[in-house]
């Protein structure tokens, strides 16, 4: 009798543990706008501005890593996994730097992209889910 109760209890516990495995969620699919209190610069469009969009890929891994976006050596925003931000920057040449903090921070691991934008142009930069690389998206 005790053996049957133990087996039944193990089956119930196993079923409870597996209950969440079949549930789908959009965590790895949806890109959200960065929270406003982590976006600091270039939010008001001006005449002859261009749009610089930075998108950090989604994923469960990299959740302990924050990505600081620097534009021309100014702290513009902080992104977490699955977030994006758009900046209205003056047209011309800009250096965009990615700095990591949190679990992914390594001294000297900053990535940079030089972006030259014409008035009204939109350029997209991609940050991987770990926040360790920055690249310009080819259109």
C-alpha positions as CSV (number, residue, x, y, z in Angstrom):
1,X,0.0,0.0,0.0
2,X,2.8,2.4,0.9
3,X,4.6,1.6,-2.3
4,X,1.5,2.4,-4.4
5,X,1.0,5.7,-2.5
6,X,4.7,6.6,-3.2
7,X,4.4,5.9,-6.9
8,X,1.1,7.8,-7.1
9,X,2.7,10.7,-5.3
10,X,5.7,10.7,-7.6
11,X,3.4,10.7,-10.6
12,X,1.5,13.7,-9.3
13,X,4.7,15.6,-8.5
14,X,6.1,14.8,-12.0
15,X,2.9,16.0,-13.6
16,X,3.0,19.2,-11.7
17,X,6.6,19.8,-12.7
18,X,5.8,19.3,-16.4
19,X,2.7,21.4,-16.3
20,X,4.4,24.6,-17.5
21,X,6.4,22.9,-20.3
22,X,3.6,23.0,-22.8
23,X,2.7,26.6,-22.2
24,X,3.8,29.0,-24.9
25,X,4.8,32.6,-24.2
26,X,6.1,35.4,-26.3
27,X,9.2,36.2,-24.3
28,X,11.5,35.1,-27.1
29,X,9.4,36.6,-29.9
30,X,8.3,40.1,-29.0
31,X,10.6,43.1,-29.1
32,X,9.4,45.9,-26.7
33,X,10.2,49.5,-26.5
34,X,12.8,50.3,-23.8
35,X,11.4,51.7,-20.6
36,X,11.3,55.5,-20.7
37,X,13.4,55.9,-17.6
38,X,16.3,54.1,-19.3
39,X,16.3,56.3,-22.4
40,X,18.2,59.6,-21.9
41,X,19.0,61.3,-25.2
42,X,17.8,62.2,-28.7
43,X,14.1,61.7,-28.1
44,X,12.8,65.0,-29.6
45,X,12.9,65.1,-33.4
46,X,14.5,68.2,-35.0
47,X,14.8,69.6,-38.5
48,X,17.2,67.5,-40.7
49,X,17.4,64.7,-38.1
50,X,17.9,61.1,-39.0
51,X,16.6,58.0,-37.1
52,X,19.0,55.6,-35.4
53,X,17.2,52.5,-34.1
54,X,19.0,50.0,-31.8
55,X,17.4,46.6,-31.3
56,X,18.6,44.0,-28.7
57,X,17.7,40.4,-29.6
58,X,15.5,38.4,-27.4
59,X,16.4,35.3,-25.4
60,X,16.4,33.8,-21.9
61,X,20.2,33.9,-21.8
62,X,21.7,37.3,-21.4
63,X,19.0,38.4,-18.9
64,X,21.6,39.4,-16.4
65,X,23.4,41.6,-18.9
66,X,22.5,45.2,-19.5
67,X,23.6,47.0,-22.7
68,X,24.5,50.7,-22.4
69,X,24.2,52.5,-25.7
70,X,26.6,55.5,-26.1
71,X,26.2,57.9,-29.0
72,X,29.3,60.1,-29.6
73,X,30.5,59.3,-26.0
74,X,27.2,60.3,-24.4
75,X,25.1,57.8,-22.5
76,X,21.9,57.5,-24.6
77,X,20.1,54.5,-23.2
78,X,20.2,51.1,-21.4
79,X,18.7,48.1,-23.1
80,X,17.7,44.7,-21.7
81,X,17.0,41.6,-23.8
82,X,14.2,42.0,-26.3
83,X,14.1,45.8,-26.2
84,X,14.5,48.5,-28.8
85,X,15.0,52.2,-28.8
86,X,14.9,54.9,-31.5
87,X,16.9,58.1,-31.5
88,X,16.4,61.3,-33.5
89,X,20.0,62.2,-34.1
90,X,21.4,65.1,-36.2
91,X,22.3,64.0,-39.7
92,X,25.9,63.2,-40.2
93,X,28.5,60.8,-38.8
94,X,28.0,59.2,-35.3
95,X,30.0,56.7,-33.3
96,X,27.7,54.3,-31.5
97,X,29.3,52.3,-28.7
98,X,27.9,49.3,-26.8
99,X,29.1,48.8,-23.3
100,X,28.1,45.9,-21.1
101,X,27.3,45.7,-17.4
102,X,26.1,43.0,-15.2
103,X,27.0,39.3,-15.7
104,X,28.4,40.0,-19.3
105,X,30.7,42.8,-18.4
106,X,34.3,42.3,-19.5
107,X,36.9,45.0,-19.4
108,X,37.7,46.2,-22.9
109,X,34.8,44.4,-24.6
110,X,33.1,47.5,-25.9
111,X,31.8,47.3,-29.5
112,X,31.6,50.3,-31.9
113,X,29.9,51.1,-35.1
114,X,30.3,54.3,-37.2
115,X,27.0,55.3,-38.8
116,X,26.7,58.1,-41.3
117,X,23.1,59.2,-41.7
118,X,21.4,61.6,-44.2
119,X,18.5,63.8,-43.2
120,X,15.4,61.7,-42.9
121,X,17.3,58.4,-43.2
122,X,16.7,55.5,-40.8
123,X,19.5,53.1,-39.8
124,X,19.1,50.0,-37.6
125,X,21.8,48.6,-35.4
126,X,21.5,45.1,-33.8
127,X,22.7,43.9,-30.4
128,X,22.8,40.2,-29.8
129,X,20.9,38.7,-27.0
130,X,23.9,38.5,-24.7
131,X,24.7,42.2,-25.3
132,X,28.2,41.4,-26.5
133,X,28.1,42.5,-30.2
134,X,26.9,45.5,-32.1
135,X,26.4,45.5,-35.9
136,X,24.6,47.6,-38.6
137,X,21.7,45.8,-40.2
138,X,22.0,45.5,-43.9
139,X,18.9,46.5,-45.9
